[in-house]
Amino acid sequence: MAIKSVTATRMTMLNLKNQAKVARRGHKLLKDKQDGLMQEFLQIVRKAKQMRQDVEKSLQEANSAFLEAQAIMPKSILENTLSVPSQTLSLQVTTKNVMSVRIPKFELQSSGDALHYGFAQTRGELDIAIKKFSKVFQLLLELAEIEKSAENLAFEIEKTRRRVNALEHRLIPDLEDTLKYIAMKLTETERSAIVQVMAIKNLLEKQEKAKRQAHA
């Protein structure tokens, strides 16, 4: 620990006591914030884990459905059917504040129809595959939102942890050591002053005694 370079006075001691009080209050608030962020982070991580499993399962089902459609339909018809997109997608991103952390919110907006083609030469397996891929895309978007939220929370947790540690292991101990040092110095000064007063008193008493003896 380090003792701050200060003048050992009662005013300095009072100011440092106020700083230590504020530091302890700030440490408690940051510690509570850190605990709250950690709880939120763990909930999001568990949700992200489940969401990733759902994405992997849905993606596997979509791939299987598309391979089935590809095996049944002629290649030329399949390529012509999928060559001209008729659906446009746009992504709207907003944020919300959770304990000073910006949490993203992704919203997908679409126009048109993915099943734009005629049904005379296509098979129902292709319809199923396209619908499954649309579902996967939405799940991927939700997963990205959750994982970005976890990333932002992790960054804020680390920043808060560093501030908590700085207060707990550096600032507060330094203030406490400095207060002890000032108290010791003030005690020494008071003792020195008492000794000086007693010495002066003894000297005055001796002088008074000498005067009385001289008059006698």
Summary of the structure (lengths in Angstrom):
residues: 216
radius of gyration: 38.1
end to end distance: 63.9
largest distance: 142.5
contacts: 549
relative contact order: 0.15
helix: 76%
strand: 10%
